[in-house]
Amino acid sequence: MVDNYPLDAPSPYPAAEIARAWQRERPGTPTDSIEIVTPLWRLAKLFADDRRRVLADAGVDPATLDLLSVLRRAGTPYELSTRELSRRTLVTAGAISQRVARAEAGGLVTRRSAADGSRSVVVTLTEAGHDLIERTVDQVLTRESELVGSLSTTARTQLAGQLQELLDEVARVARKPS
């Protein structure tokens, strides 16, 4: 499936060319990030579009995959509180509530009040949800492995470390007021 989004084709304006143009047009403007951030944005778009297509073929949406994946990775008995789901998926409590409601309507999860008497809600993966995530995670991860297959094992390890280092630092700096 091709959705003809402009970024689905190789960019006629490589990041280095963009940086040079800004240096020419606005001397003194910091352009050192362009050759890092621009390819990362492009990769994020390409990965997201590809995952969306794989998931559409599998009949599951990204939000549901995220919810089911977090529950599956939690281990037996494949259940978490909505608060913990929100923390692990990095979405709001309201978004988790909507995701859980959709997945529950589809028979993929159940929810119940916590046994401790609190107002906490516990979400549990059903057999149908478990079957769906088992089938889907293999498709997604196999495809993503193909997408990074041009990198050697050493290059993958090195890049993963560098990306985590960058992510940690960007998260730290982004929390500070600019």
Beta strands, then each sheet from edge to edge (+ up, - down):
strand 1: 79-81
strand 2: 109-113
strand 3: 121-125
sheet 1: 1+ 3- 2+
end
